[in-house]
Amino acid sequence: MASPYLKTLLPYSPGKPIEEVEREYGVAGAAKLASNENPFGPSPLAVKAIQEAAAAVHRYPDGAGTALKAHLAERLGVASAQIALGNGSNELLELAARIFLQPGDEAVMAQPAFIVYRMVCQALGAVAVEVPCRDFVHDLPGMAAVVSARTKLLFVGNPNNPTGTAVPPAALEAFVRRLPPEPLLVLDEAYWEFLPERERPRSLDWVREGRRCFVLRTFSKIYGLAGLRVGYGIGPPELIGLLDRLRAPFNVNALAQGAAAAALEDRAHVDRTVAGTAEGRTALTAGLAALGLPAVQSVTNFLLVDVRRNGAAVAEALLRRGVIVRPMGGYGLPTHLRITVGTAAENARALDALGAVLGA
């Protein structure tokens, strides 16, 4: 009796928890570099906000997220009515798909791109029209060329997961201007804060202009709040109204709302994370190159690297050495690994383990 579209849908595979790896493989101090988390932790202001909110968890949270939306609206220069909150930005892209996609409809996306884009299409009986990347970067002209009367959504991850690449702002602007008015552009900017200022597109301006653009961002990455699952989207008020009809009541919990609002005020923490990530990414890139493994040039907190052999087998061997990375077979990249930029000690451990595994 289940939906036929779910029969061949494989569940999303998250990185193994540190505790499970240590128990299963008998290792200590495992380094988790599989889920693009912030290794520097959350802001102290966010931790304090969680502690203060904990005493009131017997009450339901503000279902409208009023205070957090007000903080975001002031920071972003948009109206609160243009902001939706989600249990991670992942929930919001799923809700957008449920609003617009019916069996036979099309959604255009890059290949490789965040695997959930394809998964939500399959779950709804929609068609995922995948356009191969060029040198691991979105082929925006190619994506625009396949838009048809059946296209309801376009997913653009910028920066893109799992490649770590971003398209130049001018190219993205030209792409947006070329699109017909009907489809909704879902612009996934989960890693936006890692982009240098000059490489950031003016995506919120397109929302302010009234274009059918839904910009997704998250507190999971730069703000280090992955465990609380809180994301947000900026789009036309009409779209936000539809999302509010569909989302679950109280979909963002009270601790997450308080921590996110506090994290927005700690710019120093964001700056430290950006600087630490850039330093670690440089060191990790150099270490991989020394092993004969050039990584795709990344602007994010992770690297995509071709190990030139079965990536799943290499990832399994690394687990036995207490290093957790993500094999990319599910993304059509069977010899690649995605490695999160960790602390200096975690990066060094990953490089040592990778050198030992490949040497063996």
N, C-alpha and C positions, 0 to 999 in steps of 0.2 A: 504493500500500500504506500510505500515511501515514494517520493518524487523520483522519476526515472533519471533526472539530471544528476542525482547524487550518487548513482550506482558506481560510477568510475571516478568520483571525486576523492582524491587522497587528502587526508587531513594535513593542515599546516604542521610542519615539523620544527619546533623550536630547538634552540641549542640545549644540550643537556645541562641540568643544574650542577653547580660545583659539588654539592654534597653527594649527589648520585655518582658522579665520576670518581670522587675520592673513595666512596664505599665500594663501588664495583671494581675499580682497578687497584685499590690498595695504595693510593698515592696521597700525598699531603700537600696542602697549599696550591691546589690546582689553579691555573690561570684561565679564566673564561674570556675568550676572545672570539666569540661566535655570534653575539647578538647586537653588536654596535652600541653597547651601553657606555655610559660615561664612567671611566675608571677612577675619576677624581671625586666621585660621590656627589651628593646634593649640596645645595647651599645651606649653610648653618641657619639662615633665616627660614628656610623651608622646614628644616628639622624642628626648629622652635615652634613654628606654626602648627606642625603635626602634633607636637606635645600639648599645645594649648587646646587644640580641637579634640583631642582624645577623650577628654572628660565628658563630652557631649555626644558621643557616638550612639547613645540610646535614642537620639532624635534623628529623623530623616534629614538628609541634606536639603539645601535650597534647590528645588527641582528646576528652577530657571537659571541657576548659576549667576544670580544678579551681580554680586560683588566682583566675581572673576571676570565676567563679561565687561563690566564697567572699567576695570583695570586694563583689559585688552583693548577696549574701544579707545580709551585715552592714549594708550601707547601706539596704536596702529593708525589713528586718525580716521576711524570709521564709526558708524553707529552701532549700538548694542544689538539692534535688530538685524544687523548683517553678520552676526557671530553665532555659531553653533558650537556647543561643547560636546565632546564625545569621550567614551571609554577608550582612550587612545584615538589618534586620528584614523586608525584602522576601522573603527566602528563607523566613522563618518563616511568613508569611501564605500563601505558596504551599504549604508543607508542610501547614499546617492544612487548606487546601482539598483537597489530595490525600488526606488522611486521611478526610475526611468526605463529599466530594461525589462522586456518581456521576451518570451521565446521567439527566436528568429531575429531579434534586434541585434545590432552590432556595436561593439566597443573597440576603438582603435587604441593600440598600445605598442610600445617598443618590445623588442626581444634581444637580449634579456631585460626584464624589468621586474619590479616587485611582484612576486608570484601571486599575491592576493588579488591583483587585478584580474588575472586569468581565472582564478578560483571563483570569484563572485559571479563572473560571467557564466561559468559552467554550472554553478548552482542554480542559476535562474533560467537556464536553457538559452542563453544569449550566445552570440558568436564573438569570440575574441579574435580580432583581426590584428595579427602581430606583424610588425614591420622590423626587419633586422636592423640592429644598430650598425653604424659605420665607424670602425675603429673604436668601438665600445661607447659611442656617443649617439644620442637620438638622431635618427634621420628624419628631421622635421618635414622637409619637402616630400619625402616618401610617405609620411603619415598623412599629410594633407591630401596627397594624391589619391588615397584609398577611401577618403570620406565619401559616403554615398547617402542616398535617401533613407537608408536603414540605420545610419550611424546615429546613436543617441548620446554616446559618451566618448570622450577621448581622455586617456590617462597619460599624463606626462610627469614622470618623477624627475625633479630637478633641484638638487643633484639626484642622480639615478642610483638606485639600489638594484643590483649588486655591483655595478661597474665603478661607482664613485666619481663619475664624470658629470659635468654640467655643460649645458649649451650656452653660447655667448648670448648676452641679453638682447643684442640687436637681432639675432637669428630667431629667438623666441618671440620677440615683438612682431617680426615679419610673419611668423607662423600664426600668431593670434589674429593679426589683421587679415590674413588670408582666409581664415575659417568662415564658413557660412554661419549665420546667426543661430540656427536651430540647435546643434548639439551642445551639450554641456562639457566644457573643458574642466577636468579635475586636475588641478596642478598641485602635485604632491611635493611639498617643500619641507619634509621632515628634517632635512639636513641643511636648511637654508642658512642658519646662523654660522655655519662653518665657511660659507662663501666669503671671500674678500669683498669689501664694500663695492668696488668697481665692477664686480662680476654678478651683482645681485640684480635680477630683473625687476621692473616696476610692476610687479604682479598685482599689488593692491590697487594701483591706479586703474587697472582694467575692471576691477570690481566697482570702483567708484564711478567709472564711466557707464555702468549699467550693463556691461557685457556678461554673457552667460559663462561665468568663470567662478569656480569654487576652489579657493586656495586653502590647502591643508597644512597645518603645522602641529608641532607636538612639544610636550614638556619631557618626553622620554629621553631625548638625546642630549642636547646641549645643557639642559637644566638638571639632568641626572635624576629624574623622577620616574624611571621606567616601571618601577614596582607599584606605582600608584595608578598608572594607566589614565592619563588625562591628555587629550588633544583638543584642537579647536579648528574650526573652518570659518573662512570669511567668504561670503557670497551674497547674491541678491536677496533682499528680504523675503521675496516670494519663495525662494528655495529654502531659506531657513524655516519658514512656516511649514513647509511640507516635511522637513526633517523633524520638526517638533511633533508633528502628528504621528510619525512612525517610530521615533526612538522610545526606548523604555523610560518610564518615569524614574527620576533620580538616577540617571545613568552615570553621573559623575559623583563619586562619594564626597563626603564632607572633608575628610583629610586631604584628598586630592585637590579640592577647590582651594582650601586654605594654603596648602603648600605651594600650589602654582602661583597664587596671587603674591605670596611672599617672595618666591623665586624671581618674579619679574622685577623686583626692586633691587636685586643683588647683581648689579652689572659687573662688579669686580669678579664675582664667581664665573660669570660668562666669559669675561676677558681671560681669566686664568685657564679656563677650559680650552678656549680657542688656541691660546699660546702653547699650552701643554700638548694639545693634540697635534699642532703643526710640528712641534719639536719631535714628538714621538713618531709621527708619520715619516719625517725625514730620516730618522735613525732606522726605522723598520724598513723603509724602501732601500736604503743603502745596504742593510744587512741581507736583504733578499737578493739584491743585485750581486753581492759578494758570493752568494750561493749559486749564482748563475740563473736566478729566477727574477727577471725584471717584472715589476708590478705595473698594472695599468695606472697611469697618472691620475691621482685622486685629489679631490678637494674636500673630502669628507673625513670621518673618523674611522675609516676602514680601507683595506686594500684588497683588490682582486688580483690573484697571482696564479699563473699556470705552472703547475709542478711537473707537467709533461709525463704524467703517469696517472693511474687511477686515483682520483682525488679522494674518493670515499675510503680507499685503503690507507692512504696517507693520513687522513683525518683520524681513522681508527688507531693507527700506530701512534699518533700524537696524543690521543686520549690516554694511552698506556703510560705516557710520560707526563701526564698531568696538564696537558695543553688542549683546550677546547676551541676548535675552529669550525667553520661551516663549509662542508663540501657542497659544490654547486651543480651536482648532477641534475637536480630538479629544475634548474634554470637552463638546461641544455648545454652545460659546460662541464663535462664529466672529468676533465683533468684540472679543473680550477678549484682553488680554495678562496674563501673570503675570510680575511683576518682583521679583527677589530684592533685599532690602535689602543694599546693598554698603557700602563705605567712603564717607566723605564725598565724596571725589574721584570715585568711581565713580557715586554717586547724582547728583552735579552733571553729570557727563558724560552720563548717561542722560537727564536732563531737558533738557539742551541739544540732544541729538540728537533726542529726541522732538519738541521744539518746532520744530526745523528741518524734520523730516519732515512733521509735520502742517501746518506753514505752507506747505510746498511743495505 
